[in-house]
Amino acid sequence: MSAGKFCAVFGIVWGFVRGCMVALGIGGAAGMLGGSHILGIGAGIVGLVIMIIAGGIFGFIWGAIAAVIYNIILGAIGGIEMDLEAKP
């Protein structure tokens, strides 16, 4: 579960970065096509919000699936064994 949470936070940050690019692209396209600047700004903001939410959701799903696969594989091969000794 914690791997899913970590990947969700990472997905939100990455979604913000991608959302900024989407917002700039939508705003620029609306300006070039001669549309309303308000419409371009609104569509850019909606694109930014959607990318942030989608990044969080898909990041969580990906992290949870990756953790399950990791646990299955390590269960099948025996995992990693470490011997720790205290120093005198």
N, C-alpha and C positions, 0 to 999 in steps of 0.2 A: 504494500500500500504506500509505503514511503517513497518507493521509486516512482510510482505514479504521481505522487504529489510533487516531487522534485521536477519531473518532466513536465508537469502542468505549469509550474512556475516558469520553467525555461521556455515552454511553448507560449506563454503569455508575453514574455519579453521578446521572443522571436516574432510573435504575431504583431507586436507593436512596431517592430522594425519593418516587417513586410507591409503592415498597414499604412505606414507613412509613405512607402513607395507607391502603394495602390492609390492613396489619397492624392499624391502629387500627379500620378498618371491620369486619374479621373478628372482632377481639376484642370490640368493642362489640356486634356482632350476637349473638355467642355469649352474652354476659352478659345481653342483653335477652331472649333466648329461654329463659333459665333453664338453659342447658347448663353443663357443667363449665368452670370457669375455666382449668384446665390445658389442656383441649382447645382453648379459644379462643386461649390464648397460643401453643400449639404450631402451630396453623393460621396464626396471624399471622406467626410466625417463618418457616414454610415459604413463605408468600406473599411475605415480604420477600426471601428467598433466591431464589425463582423470578423475581421482578421484577428483581433485580440481574443475574442470569445472562441473562435474556431481553434486558434493556437492552443489555448488552455484545454479545451475539450480533447482535441486530438493528441496533444502532448500527454495528458493523463492516460488516455487509452493506450497509446504507444508504450508508455512507461510500464503500465500494468502488464501488457502482453509480453514485453521484453523480460520483465521480472519472472513471469511464469515460465517462459521458455528457458531462462537461465537456471531456475530452480529445477526444472525437469532434467536438463542436461547434466547439471552437477549431481543430481540424485542418481542418474544412470551411471556416471563414471566414477562416483565416489567422492567427488569434491576435492578440496585442498586440505592437507593435513599439516599442522604446524606443531612443533615441539618447542615449548617455551620453558626456560629455566630461570629461576631467580639468581641474581648475582650475589655472591657472598659479601 
